[in-house]
Amino acid sequence: MYTSDSTSQFWQPPHCPNPNCKFFNPNGDPWPYKRIGFYWRKTKPNRIQRFLCLHCKRSFSRQTFSTTYWQRLAELDAALFMRTTGGMANR
């Protein structure tokens, strides 16, 4: 998971998210992709980098590889983790 836009310029996608792409399984070889801009959202981080796999022509974002990809409220992870590890009851 990432925290700021300052690290987004150095972040590289680990593999192509398309299961039908040759570069889906990370095997150590560099795979062809390029940055194709950003999209804006209401929650932080507001600016999300977009990429394009040059092999299968599928576009994806940095958010695709985030643990909060399918969540509506990503900030709840930290609160739930603290309550779970703190031994609080589920009442």
N, C-alpha and C positions, 0 to 999 in steps of 0.2 A: 504494500500500500504506500502511497506517496503523500507528501504533505504540502508541497509548494510548487509554483510554476518555475522557480529558478532551477530546479533539477530536471524539468521536462526537456530541456534542450540537450541533455546528456543521456536521457533514458532511451533504450533501444528495446523494441519488442523481442521477446525470446524466440518466437516462432510465429508462423502464420496460423490464425485461428480457424481457417477453413480445413475441415477434416479430409477433404478431397484434394488438397494441395500437396505437392511434392515436399514442401517445406513445413508441413504440419508437425512432424516429429523433429524436435531439436537434435541434430546429429553433430553439431560443432561447425558445420560448414556455414559460411556467411550466405545469407539468403537475400535476394533482391527486394528491397522495399524502398519507398520514398515517403517523405512527409508531404501531406497535401493540405495543410492548413489547420484550423482550429474550429471547434464549435463552442458555443457559450451556453451555460446552464445557470439556474438560479442558486444552486447550492455550491459551497466551496469544495474543491477549487473550481472557480467559475469557467476557466478556459481549459479545454481538453484538446490535446493534440490528436490529429487524425493522421492515418497512414494508409498506404496502398501497397499491397503485395504485387510486385511486377510480374510474378509468374502466373497467378490465377486471376489477377485483376480485381480482387476483393478488397474493399476498403473496410477499415476498422479503426477503433480509437484506443487510446491508452487505457480507458476505462474497461475495455474488454478483458484485460488481464488483472483487474482489481478484484479483491475479495468481496467488494460491495456492489458488484455489477448488477445483480438482480434486485437489490434492495431499494426501497423508496426513501428511507431515512437512514443514510449511511452512518450518521453520527451516533446512532443507538448502539453500535457494536461496542464502543468503549464503555458506555454505561452498563450494558449487560455483562460485559466481562468483569468489571469491577464488582458488581453485585454477586456474580456467580463465585468468583474466587474469594470474596469476602465472607462467604458462608451465610448469606442472607436467605431466609426462607421464601419459598414461592407461594405466597398466600394471595 
